[in-house]
Amino acid sequence: MMVDTVHDIVLREMAPGELILVETIHATAFGRDEEARLPHAIVSAGYDVISVVAVDGDYFVGHALFTALDGAEKALALGPVAIVPDRQGEGIGARLVRYGLDLARQRGWRSVFVLGDPGFYGRLGFRANLAKGAIVPWAGPNFQAIELVPGALDGWSGVLVYPDAFGAGDEQD
Ligand SMILES: CC(C)(COP(=O)(O)OP(=O)(O)OC[C@H]1O[C@@H](n2cnc3c(N)ncnc32)[C@H](O)[C@@H]1OP(=O)(O)O)[C@@H](O)C(=O)NCCC(=O)NCCS
């Protein structure tokens, strides 16, 4: 657990009973249900995940989900990521993703893939060229990766297998 002394935001792993709160964050941030349903579908299917929340007092302000992928050694998919609308732009999303990346690194994960805006993920160290070897339906400039272990994706290429819940061709962030 990490307490941000500037904003009193606590960054920590999600507890199992908090899935419903997390769904609300995604539903309000994305304004639709697709991303909101993903965490429940993935967690209940028993995938290996890192699920992190940003909490301000009793108020859940952010969530990010990292899910194990098949096809690359110790690789995770990041998404969905969301911060509630009235708390966006305060730096919470960036800190929450960095917190999740640190936990992943400590636990031996080697790389993380994400589909999202390079304007946000590029600042966190994600690069499209690191994801170039991945064969996925959503390949392109918004599909990016970060190495948690230097060189983890060097020379790698292959099919990345996502949990069914992600749905081939759906936008995910
Ligand atoms: C995208 C999202 C998770 C970012 O979280 P946030 O807490 O608002 O972002 P931060 O305040 O940590 O922003 C970090 C930096 O990225 C930039 N940034 C944030 N969102 C961005 C976006 N969509 N595109 C480009 N840059 C973005 C910010 O300007 C900021 O830059 P700065 O450090 O120079 O000020 C959040 O705004 C959100 O939930 N949006 C709706 C849902 C969504 O689109 N999620 C998908 C993620 S791409």
The ligand as an SDF file (V2000), in Angstrom:
LIG
                    3D

 48 50  0  0  0  0  0  0  0  0999 V2000
   -7.0760    8.3700  -19.2420 C   0  0  0  0  0  0  0  0  0  0  0  0
   -7.1370    8.4280  -17.7180 C   0  0  0  0  0  0  0  0  0  0  0  0
   -7.0220    7.0400  -17.1070 C   0  0  0  0  0  0  0  0  0  0  0  0
   -5.9300    9.2800  -17.2520 C   0  0  0  0  0  0  0  0  0  0  0  0
   -5.9430    9.4070  -15.8370 O   0  0  0  0  0  0  0  0  0  0  0  0
   -5.7620   10.8530  -15.1900 P   0  0  0  0  0  0  0  0  0  0  0  0
   -5.5960   10.6980  -13.7320 O   0  0  0  0  0  0  0  0  0  0  0  0
   -6.8480   11.7350  -15.6820 O   0  0  0  0  0  0  0  0  0  0  0  0
   -4.3950   11.2810  -15.8920 O   0  0  0  0  0  0  0  0  0  0  0  0
   -3.1590   12.0040  -15.2060 P   0  0  0  0  0  0  0  0  0  0  0  0
   -3.6460   13.2380  -14.5050 O   0  0  0  0  0  0  0  0  0  0  0  0
   -2.3920   11.0300  -14.4110 O   0  0  0  0  0  0  0  0  0  0  0  0
   -2.3510   12.4180  -16.5110 O   0  0  0  0  0  0  0  0  0  0  0  0
   -0.9820   12.1660  -16.6660 C   0  0  0  0  0  0  0  0  0  0  0  0
   -0.5250   12.8970  -17.9200 C   0  0  0  0  0  0  0  0  0  0  0  0
   -1.1150   12.3050  -19.0900 O   0  0  0  0  0  0  0  0  0  0  0  0
   -1.8750   13.2800  -19.7900 C   0  0  0  0  0  0  0  0  0  0  0  0
   -3.1070   12.6380  -20.2320 N   0  0  0  0  0  0  0  0  0  0  0  0
   -4.0940   12.1730  -19.4600 C   0  0  0  0  0  0  0  0  0  0  0  0
   -5.0520   11.5970  -20.2100 N   0  0  0  0  0  0  0  0  0  0  0  0
   -4.6500   11.7280  -21.4780 C   0  0  0  0  0  0  0  0  0  0  0  0
   -5.2140   11.3460  -22.7120 C   0  0  0  0  0  0  0  0  0  0  0  0
   -6.3770   10.6730  -22.8290 N   0  0  0  0  0  0  0  0  0  0  0  0
   -4.5260   11.6550  -23.8360 N   0  0  0  0  0  0  0  0  0  0  0  0
   -3.3520   12.3110  -23.7740 C   0  0  0  0  0  0  0  0  0  0  0  0
   -2.7650   12.6930  -22.6190 N   0  0  0  0  0  0  0  0  0  0  0  0
   -3.4070   12.4080  -21.4940 C   0  0  0  0  0  0  0  0  0  0  0  0
   -2.1480   14.3950  -18.8150 C   0  0  0  0  0  0  0  0  0  0  0  0
   -2.2700   15.6310  -19.4890 O   0  0  0  0  0  0  0  0  0  0  0  0
   -0.9400   14.3520  -17.9170 C   0  0  0  0  0  0  0  0  0  0  0  0
    0.1140   15.1050  -18.4610 O   0  0  0  0  0  0  0  0  0  0  0  0
    1.0050   16.0760  -17.5240 P   0  0  0  0  0  0  0  0  0  0  0  0
    1.6960   15.1570  -16.5570 O   0  0  0  0  0  0  0  0  0  0  0  0
    1.9070   16.7460  -18.4910 O   0  0  0  0  0  0  0  0  0  0  0  0
    0.0160   16.9890  -16.8680 O   0  0  0  0  0  0  0  0  0  0  0  0
   -8.4340    9.1280  -17.2090 C   0  0  0  0  0  0  0  0  0  0  0  0
   -8.4810   10.4380  -17.6860 O   0  0  0  0  0  0  0  0  0  0  0  0
   -9.7200    8.3720  -17.6060 C   0  0  0  0  0  0  0  0  0  0  0  0
  -10.1760    7.5510  -16.8400 O   0  0  0  0  0  0  0  0  0  0  0  0
  -10.2900    8.7080  -18.7720 N   0  0  0  0  0  0  0  0  0  0  0  0
  -11.5240    8.0690  -19.2090 C   0  0  0  0  0  0  0  0  0  0  0  0
  -11.3570    6.5850  -19.4260 C   0  0  0  0  0  0  0  0  0  0  0  0
  -10.2720    6.2860  -20.4370 C   0  0  0  0  0  0  0  0  0  0  0  0
  -10.2490    6.8510  -21.5220 O   0  0  0  0  0  0  0  0  0  0  0  0
   -9.3750    5.3300  -20.1050 N   0  0  0  0  0  0  0  0  0  0  0  0
   -8.4050    4.8520  -21.0440 C   0  0  0  0  0  0  0  0  0  0  0  0
   -6.9890    5.2840  -20.8040 C   0  0  0  0  0  0  0  0  0  0  0  0
   -6.1860    5.8890  -22.3390 S   0  0  0  0  0  0  0  0  0  0  0  0
  1  2  1  0
  2  3  1  0
  2  4  1  0
  2 36  1  0
  4  5  1  0
  5  6  1  0
  6  7  2  0
  6  8  1  0
  6  9  1  0
  9 10  1  0
 10 11  2  0
 10 12  1  0
 10 13  1  0
 13 14  1  0
 14 15  1  0
 15 16  1  0
 15 30  1  0
 16 17  1  0
 17 18  1  0
 17 28  1  0
 18 19  1  0
 18 27  1  0
 19 20  2  0
 20 21  1  0
 21 22  1  0
 21 27  2  0
 22 23  1  0
 22 24  2  0
 24 25  1  0
 25 26  2  0
 26 27  1  0
 28 29  1  0
 28 30  1  0
 30 31  1  0
 31 32  1  0
 32 33  2  0
 32 34  1  0
 32 35  1  0
 36 37  1  0
 36 38  1  0
 38 39  2  0
 38 40  1  0
 40 41  1  0
 41 42  1  0
 42 43  1  0
 43 44  2  0
 43 45  1  0
 45 46  1  0
 46 47  1  0
 47 48  1  0
M  END
$$$$
